[in-house]
Amino acid sequence: MTTILRKLLNFYLKQDWSFKINLPRVALQNFFIYTTIQMQPVYFTSIGGSPFILGAVSSASLLMGGLVSIPSGWYVDNYGVKKIFVYGTLGMSFGSLIFAVSDNIFLGIPGLFLITFSWRFVM
């Protein structure tokens, strides 16, 4: 076990600075995203949504996210990784805030769309 950890640590230490920064960022981001995704059905039904509506909204937001993925690379190339990452993180935070304080599905749906839209720019 300690040999595996030592090899992982040596691998991490051999990498350049941007990899060392990006690895924990992606790990934390995925931890928080997937933790909240697991609780979405419970919260969504508690504010008046049905499983059918949640499925439709999730499918539509993933379709929109797929369409946004192509131009997001262009934005990163033209405006820089740091700037797009900051705006994407702010968009995800704002979308999560909207979804968290929503008391009905009509406010929760735009929050889910904003989270998915911004997530494509951050990833």
C-alpha positions as CSV (number, residue, x, y, z in Angstrom):
1,M,0.0,0.0,0.0
2,T,2.7,2.5,0.9
3,T,4.5,1.6,-2.4
4,I,1.5,2.6,-4.4
5,L,1.1,5.9,-2.4
6,R,4.8,6.6,-2.9
7,K,4.6,6.0,-6.6
8,L,1.5,8.3,-6.9
9,L,3.3,11.0,-4.9
10,N,6.4,10.7,-7.1
11,F,4.2,11.0,-10.2
12,Y,2.5,14.1,-8.8
13,L,5.8,15.7,-7.9
14,K,7.3,15.2,-11.3
15,Q,4.4,17.1,-13.1
16,D,4.5,20.7,-14.0
17,W,2.8,23.5,-12.1
18,S,-0.4,23.6,-14.2
19,F,-1.0,19.9,-13.7
20,K,-0.5,20.2,-10.0
21,I,-3.1,23.0,-9.8
22,N,-5.6,21.4,-12.2
23,L,-5.7,17.9,-10.5
24,P,-7.0,19.1,-7.1
25,R,-9.4,21.6,-8.8
26,V,-11.0,18.9,-11.0
27,A,-11.1,16.4,-8.1
28,L,-12.9,18.9,-5.8
29,Q,-15.2,20.1,-8.6
30,N,-16.3,16.6,-9.5
31,F,-16.8,15.7,-5.9
32,F,-19.2,18.6,-5.3
33,I,-20.9,18.2,-8.7
34,Y,-21.6,14.5,-8.3
35,T,-22.6,14.9,-4.7
36,T,-25.3,17.4,-5.6
37,I,-26.4,15.4,-8.7
38,Q,-27.3,12.5,-6.4
39,M,-29.6,14.7,-4.3
40,Q,-31.3,16.5,-7.2
41,P,-34.2,14.0,-7.6
42,V,-35.0,14.2,-3.9
43,Y,-34.9,18.0,-3.8
44,F,-36.7,18.4,-7.2
45,T,-39.7,16.2,-6.1
46,S,-39.8,18.1,-2.8
47,I,-40.4,21.4,-4.6
48,G,-43.2,20.0,-6.7
49,G,-41.5,18.4,-9.7
50,S,-42.2,14.9,-10.9
51,P,-39.7,12.3,-12.0
52,F,-40.9,12.8,-15.6
53,I,-40.3,16.5,-15.5
54,L,-36.9,16.0,-13.9
55,G,-36.0,13.5,-16.6
56,A,-37.1,15.9,-19.4
57,V,-35.2,18.8,-17.8
58,S,-32.1,16.8,-17.4
59,S,-32.2,15.5,-20.9
60,A,-32.8,19.0,-22.3
61,S,-30.0,20.5,-20.3
62,L,-27.6,17.7,-21.3
63,L,-28.5,18.3,-25.0
64,M,-27.9,22.0,-24.5
65,G,-24.6,21.3,-22.8
66,G,-23.6,19.1,-25.7
67,L,-24.3,21.9,-28.1
68,V,-22.4,24.4,-26.0
69,S,-19.3,22.2,-25.7
70,I,-18.1,23.0,-29.2
71,P,-18.0,26.8,-28.9
72,S,-16.7,26.6,-25.3
73,G,-13.3,25.4,-26.7
74,W,-13.3,28.4,-29.1
75,Y,-13.9,30.8,-26.1
76,V,-11.1,29.2,-24.1
77,D,-8.7,29.5,-27.1
78,N,-9.6,33.2,-27.7
79,Y,-10.1,34.5,-24.1
80,G,-7.9,32.3,-22.0
81,V,-8.4,29.4,-19.7
82,K,-8.3,31.4,-16.5
83,K,-11.0,33.9,-17.5
84,I,-13.4,31.3,-18.9
85,F,-12.8,29.1,-15.8
86,V,-13.6,32.0,-13.5
87,Y,-16.8,32.9,-15.4
88,G,-17.8,29.2,-15.6
89,T,-17.3,28.7,-11.9
90,L,-19.3,31.8,-11.1
91,G,-22.1,30.6,-13.4
92,M,-22.1,27.2,-11.7
93,S,-22.2,28.9,-8.3
94,F,-25.0,31.2,-9.3
95,G,-27.0,28.3,-10.9
96,S,-26.5,26.2,-7.7
97,L,-27.7,29.1,-5.6
98,I,-30.8,29.6,-7.7
99,F,-31.5,25.9,-7.5
100,A,-30.9,25.8,-3.8
101,V,-33.2,28.7,-2.9
102,S,-36.0,27.8,-5.3
103,D,-39.3,27.0,-3.7
104,N,-41.0,25.8,-6.9
105,I,-39.9,24.0,-10.1
106,F,-40.2,27.1,-12.2
107,L,-37.2,28.6,-10.5
108,G,-35.4,25.3,-10.1
109,I,-35.4,24.6,-13.8
110,P,-33.3,27.7,-14.9
111,G,-30.9,26.9,-12.1
112,L,-30.3,23.4,-13.5
113,F,-29.9,24.8,-17.0
114,L,-27.3,27.4,-15.8
115,I,-25.4,24.7,-13.9
116,T,-25.2,22.5,-17.0
117,F,-24.4,25.4,-19.3
118,S,-21.6,26.7,-17.0
119,W,-20.2,23.2,-16.4
120,R,-19.3,22.8,-20.0
121,F,-17.1,25.9,-19.9
122,V,-15.4,24.7,-16.7
123,M,-14.7,21.2,-17.9
